[in-house]
Amino acid sequence: MSDLASPPDHVDPPDVGDGLPDTSEQAETTRSRQQAPTPAGTGPGTTLASRYRLHTRAGSDARAGAEFWCARDLVLQRDVAITVLSRRDADSGAVGGEDDPTALERANEMVMRALRSGCFEHEACARLLDVLSPGAAGLPADVLGAAVSEWVPGRSLADTLAEGPQRPISVARSLQPLAAAVEEAHRHGLVLGCDHPQRIRVRPDGAVQLCFALPRPDVSPADDVRGLGAVLVTLLTGRWPLSSSDAAAAGLASAGRTSSGALVPPSVVRPGIPLELDALATGTLGPADAPGHVHTAAAVNRLLTEVIEEHDSEALLPPVRDGLPADPHDVWQDSRAGDEPVDPQRRRRMRLALAGLGAVMALIVGSAGYQLTSVFSDPSSPVIVVGDPGATQGGAGGPATGGRAAVAGVQVYGPGDGDNAARVTRVIDGDTTTFWRTHTYRQQLPALKPGVGVMISFVSPVQLSTLTITSPSRGTRVEVRAAPTSDAGLDETTQVAGAVLDQDRTTISLAQSQPVQYVVVWIDRLGPGEDGYVTQIDELEFRRALT
């Protein structure tokens, strides 16, 4: 880092005693150099090392014994961010003893860590400009050290949220650069300490940036990952999920917890949050041994990048309305911005009703075609009824199957808005050259969610014999589950069969099932893909049992 490679910024410039009057700022600096000893206490107007004048307190980190200030660099005439380490409690202001060995040891360790990280630079981290070691000249008696970094223009988290809720995709875009910075820092063996809300600022372009240096000595990479999750939850819900005292100091509400102490998912606080962001938030902040726990900043960065790429790939499609007005630069502008957002359950029922209507229309058209054929056929020809042309008699080891069961509707089933929901009808179109595919996941299920499925609806309960799945995604594990209703939760369904897809066409026996109107083909393990894990289904073919 150029500023640290050169002589320290706080070294006094040569005195210009040429008889000319000093300018106001220069005279102020000259007089401060001549004051000795430096009085104890920090506040607006305090000058550190005869160079940095504090003017606005931006917050504090009591666990680190640190105060955050916006200050003026009197030499370069610019605003800077300063983290001041003090013997006194950063919140109460109580001053400890001058010989407090714990405070001095803590300050030395934090300063040494800052010096080691001096070469690290990233756009999402304010650049470190100067480090004032314990005992440096020009420090007040109760100041043990300080770190000077670039000032980040913009707003605090609390000020940002005061302007209203943020769109989930905007939150993902804002946080992704910081996640990339944490990932890179961890690769270099460094920690950033982004688990405190007042160390974070939001730039005018919306990007989240770490402003204040000197994380506490016991901070770890896991704390950085939790910090990323905390910033995500805060921008989505306006509630800080870590220390409640830090939340109060930052002017933020504390995130809710369940009776067991688990974080209330952001989607509960604010419906409409995408499943991926909801799972990422709970995964970073949950217990380390919990299913779906996110352990690394690399995983956070990768998942945020996937959310952004998925959103951008669907930019030509109208977005799901989330109750917020469209941004001025959005392609899709909603003239009904004042209307209430559509209920997702209502959308699901409407899709099912439309699919059912389409199936009924197909039956009517087929019946009319049959009647026309009867009218114009030769009546003298004998009619021999052998049975359903698609029927087969079961032999030893195989069930007796009837014709293909007519499907009334199909939809993506599971948490969230569904994977590629607009294409799911392709699994029942009778054409194996078309297909439906899940999203591509960088981590195998259930890292982000327990699974994804397809809900099949019939006009009325039907006794099924077999299900044949045409799919190239070998290694996919599926469960066939009976559901009482079209919107039943997974815990309300009953598994009747299961299989691992090991060939292009896999036939699953449903001979032991009861008559059912709603069937879920549930995928709890995806097949391997080029860039992660994904399952493709070309066709689902249900056969009725012979009666």
N, C-alpha and C positions, 0 to 999 in steps of 0.2 A: 504494500500500500504506500503510495507516494508520500502522503502526509506523515506516516510513521517512519519511513526510511530516511527522511530529512531530519535535521535537528528538531527537537521537541518544539511544538508550537508555543509553549508557554515560556520559553526563554525570553528574557527581557530584550527588546530591541535597543540599540545604542541610544544614549541620551543625546538629544540634539540641543546642546547648550550654545547656540550661535547668537544669542541675544534677541532673536526674533520672538514675538509673542506666540504662545501655543494656540492651536485651534482648540475648540471646546472639548472634543472627544480626546484629543491627544493630551491636553492639559489634565483632564480627568485621570487618564491612565498614568501620567507622570506623577501626579500627586499620590495615587494609590500605591505606587511603588515605594514612595518615601515613607508610607505609614508602617510603623512597626511597634509592637507586634500586631498581627491581624486579630481583630476582636472575634469572640466566639459567636456562633449563631449564624444561620443563613436565612435570608428573606429577600424580598424585592430590593434591589439596589446593592446587594452583597457582590463583591468582586472576588473571583477566584484566580489565584496566580497572576494577579495584576492584569488580567486580560479578559476574563469572561464575566460579564455583569448579569446576574440573575434578574429576570423581570416578571415572569409568569410561572407559577407553580402548576404543573400539569398532572400531578398525581404522586403516589408513593407506593412502595412495596414493603410492607412492614416486615415480612419474613426475610427480606434481603437487607433491611436497614437502609433502604434507599429512597431518595426523593427524586422526582422527575421535574426538570425545569426547562423552560425555554429561556435562553440567555442570548446576550449580544456579544459577539466577538469584536472587541474594541480595536483590534489590529486590522482585521480584514473586513470589518464593517458588514457583518452578516449575522443572521440568526442561526443559532446552533441548539442542539438538544444536549442537555447535560444530566447524567445520572450521578447524584451526589451521595456518597456513603457517609453516614453520620453515626456518632456514638449514641445519639438520642433516638428514641422511638420515633419512627417516621410519621406515626399517626397522632400519638399523644403529645409529642414534643418533649417528653421527659428526657433529660440529659443524664447519661451514665457517667461513671467515674472515668477520669482521664487515664487511669491505668487498667482499664477493662481489657484483659488479654484476649477474651473471646471476640470482641468487636474488632480488635486490631488484626487478629489472625484471620478472621473472616474477610476483612477488607483486603489484606495481602493476597489471599487466595483468589478473590474475585478480580483484582487488578492483574495478577499474573495470568489468569485465564483470558482476560481481555487482550493482554499483550500478545498471547499466543494466537488469538483469532484475528490479529490485526491485518493479516494478509488475505482474509476472506472477504470477498465482495460479491454482492448479488443485488439485482434491481429491487428485490422485495425487502432488503435490509438497509437501513440508513448506514452510510459509510462511516467507519470509525476514524476520527480526525486526530484525537489527542487523548492521552491517558495521564492523569495526575496521580502519582503514587503517594502512599501514606508518608507524611513528613515533608512533602514538597513545599517549597517556599511559597508564601502567599495564600496558604489555606487557613481558614478560621480554625480555632483550637479544637472544635468538636467535629471537624470534617476529616475523615480518614482517607479520602481519595475521591476521584471522580473520573468519569469517562465522557468525552466530548464526541458527538456524532452529528451528522447532517440533520438539520431540522426538516421534518416531513410536513410540507404544507397540506392542509386539508382539515379533517375533523376527527374528534375522538369517536369511539364506538357509540357512546351515549348520544352525542350530537347527531351522528349519522342516523341512528334509529329514531330520533325525535322527528325526523322529516317524514316518517311513515315506513310501512313494511317494504322489504326488498323482494324482488322477484327471485325465486329459487335459482334460476339459471344465471341471474346477475350475481348472486351470492357465490355460485360455483366459479364464475369467471374472476370475481374479486379475490377469492381465497387461493386459487390455483398457483399463482406466482409465489406466494408465501410457502405453500406446501413444497414447491420445487426448491425454494431456498433452504428449507429445513432438511429436505432429502440430501441436497449437496453438502450442507454443513455436516450432517451425520456421516457422510462418506469420508470427510476429512477428520473425523474424530472430534468434532465440535458440537456444542449445544448452544441454542439461541435464547432459550428462556421465554418462549412466546405464550406461557401459560398464565399471564397476568393481563387483565383487560386494559390497563392504562399504559402498558408498553406498546400497544398497537394503535396505529392511526390509519385513517382511510383517506387516500389521496383524492384530489379533485376528479381524477379519471375513474374513481371507484375502486382502484386496487388497494388491497390491504398491505400495509408495510410495517415492519418492526422498526420502531423509532428509537427506543432507549436501550442501551447496552447494560452490561454488568448483571447477568443473571445470578441468582443466589448460588452458593457453592454446591448445594446438594441436588441441583436440578440435573435431570437425566434425559436421555433421548426419549424415554417413555413419557416424560412430562411434556416434552415438545409435541409429541403426537396427541396427547390429551389436550394440549393447548390449541392445536389445529381444530380438533373436534369442538372445543369450547367456543372458538370464534365462529365456527360454522353454525352451532346451535344459537348463538347470540344474534347473528345476522338474520337467521331464519325466524326466530321467535321473540327476540328482544330480551332474552333472559340468560344470564351467565350461569353455567352449570357447575363451576368449580367452587372456590372459596366464597362463602356468602359475605364475608367481610370485605373481600376484594370487590365483589359486586356492588356492595353498598358504597364503597369509596369511589367507585367509578360511575355512580349514578344509575346503576342497572338493577333490575329485579333479579332475584335468584330463581334458577330453574326448578321446576317441581320434581318431586321424587315420589315413588310409590311407597307403600307400607314396608316393602322389603329393602328400600333404599336405592332401587334402580331408577335411572333417569326416565322421566316420562318422555316418550318419543316425541320429536318435534311435530310429527303429523297429527298427534292428538291435540297439541296446542294450536296448531294451524293446519287444518285439513287442506289437502291439495299438494303438499310437499311431495316431490317424486320419491318413489321407493328407494332409489339408489342413494339419495342424500340422507333420507331417514335412516337407512341401514348404516351408512357411513358415520353418522352422528352417534348412534347408539353403539356402534362397533368400536369407535375410538375411546368412548367414555365408560364402557362396561368393564367388568372384571376381566383380568388377563386370561383366565381359563374358561371364559364363557364362549359358547359357539358363535362364530362370526366376529370374534374380536379382531380389530385391526391393530397390528403390532408396530408397523413401520411407517415413516413419513413417505417412503417410496410408494406404498400401497395407497395412501391418501392422495398423493399426487396423481397416480395412475387412474384411480377411480374418478376423481374430479375431471381429469382430461377426457375420460370415456363419456361422462355425462355431457360435457361441452360438445364433443364430437358427435354424439348421438343427436343432440339438439340441433346442431348445425346441419346435419344430414337430412333433417326433416324441415328445413327452413321454408320449403315451398308449400308445406301443408299448413293449414290454419291451426294455430296453437289452441290447446285446451284453455278455456277461460278460467282465470284464477281470481276474479274479482278486482284485479288491479287494472287501472287504465293502461292502454298501450303506450309504449315509449314513442316519442316523436319519430325515431328512426326505424320503427318496426314496419315491415312490409304490410302486415295485416293490421288494419285499424278497425276496431269494433265500435260501430255507431251506437251499440246498446250497452255502453260502458256502465250505465247506471243500473242495469238489470242485475238481479241476483244470479250468482253462478249456478250452473246446472249441477244437480245432485248426481254424483257418479253412479249410485244405485239406480237412479231413474234412467240414466243413459244406458246402463246394462240391460234393464228391463225393456227399454225401447228397442235396442238392437235385437234382443231375443224375439220380441213381438214382430219386428219387421222380417226377421229370418223365418219365423213361423208362417207369416203371411205369404212369403215367397214360396215356401214348401207347399202350402195349400194351393196356390195358383198353379204350381207345377203339376200337382195331382189333377186339378181340374182340366188343364190343357191335355194331360195324358189320357184322361177319361174321354174327352171329346175326340181325340185322335182315334181311340179304340172304337168309339161308336161310328165314326166315319168309315173306318176300315170295315166294320161289320156291314154297313150299308152297301158298300161297293164290292164286297167279296162274293164268291160264288156260293149260293145257299145250298146247292146240291152236294157240295163237298162235305164229306163226313168230318165231324169235329171229335177229336179224341183227346180227352183230358188225362194226362199222365201225372200231373203235379207241377209244382213250381220249377221252371227250367233251371233255376239256380240251386235247387235242392240237391243234397247228397245224403246218402244213408251212412250213418256212422258205423265203422267197423270196430273191431276189438281195439281199444285204446283211443278212439276218437269219437266225439259227440256227433249226434245226428244234427245236420244243419239245414235250415230252410233258406229262403231267398234273402236278398240283401235288405236289411231293415232301413226304411226310409227315415232320414234324419230331418227334423223340423228346424233345428237351429244349432249354431255353434258359436262359441266365443272364447276368448282367452280367459283363463281362470287363475286366480291367485292374487297376492297382494300387489297394490299399485294399479296403474292403468293398463297393464298388460304389455307383453312383448309383441310388437308388430301386429297389433289387433286388427288392423285394416286388411291383413292378408290371410287371416285364419280360416276364412271360408274355403280356401283352396284345398283344405284337407278332406273336404267332402264333395268336391266337384267332379269326381270320377276320372280325373285326368292326372296321371302320375308324372307328367312333365311340369306341372305346377306344384308349388310347395309353400309351406309356412315354416318360418325359422324363428327360433328364440333370439334374443339379443346375444351378442358375444360377450362372455364374462371372462375377465382375467383370472378370477379365482373360481374354483369348483364350488358348486352348491354343497352345503348351505352357507357359504361364507357371507353372502349378501342377503340371501333370502332362502327360506326352506325349500322352495321349488317353484315350478311354473307348470301350468296345466292347460288343457283344453276341455271345456264343458260342452258335452253333446246333449241335445234335447230331442226327445221324440214326441210325437203328437199325443200319445197315450202310453201307459206302461206296456212294455214288450218283454217277452222272455227271450233273452239273447243266448246264442250258442257259442259264437267265436268273435274275436276281434283280430283283424289282420292289419298290421302297421307296416306301411311301405316307407322305408327311411334309409338313407345312406349313413346315418350317424351311429355307427356301431359302438357299443359300450354304453349307450344311453340306458338308464334304468327307469322303468315306468311301473306305475301302479294303476290298476283299473279300479275305480272307486264308485260306489253307488251313492247318489246324493238325494236327499228328500225334496229339495227345491232347487231352483236355478241359481239362487243366491246364497246357498248354504256355505258355511265356513268349512274349512278342511276337517276340523274336529267333529263336525256333524256328519261327515261322510264315512262309509264303511268300505274297506278294501275287500274286493272279491277275487282279485287275481293280480299277478305281477310277472315281469319278465325283464331280462336284459336283451336289448336288441343286438343280435350277433350275425344277422344277415340282412339282405336288402328287404325281404318280406318276412315278418315274424308273426305267426298266428298264435293267439293266446286263447285258451279254452275258458269259456264263461259258463260251462255246464252247471256249476254249482251255485250260480247266482239266482236271485229271485226276480220276478218281473220288475222292471225299473223304467222310469221315464227320463231320469237325468243321470248321466254317466260322466265322470271326470277321468280323463287320461292324464295322470299326474306324473311329472318328470322330477325326480329328486336327485338325479345324477346326469349331467350333460355329457355329450360325446366330445372328443378332442377336436379342436379346430386349428387353423393356421395361426391365429392370434390369441387363442384362449380356449374357452369351452363353449360349445354351441350345439344345438340339436335341430335337425331339419326333419320335418314330416311331410312326405309327399301325399299320402292318402291314409285315411282311417276307414276301414270297411267292416261294418257290423253285420253279422248274420243272425237271423232269427232261428230259434229252435223249432224243430218239427213237433207238432202237437197231435 
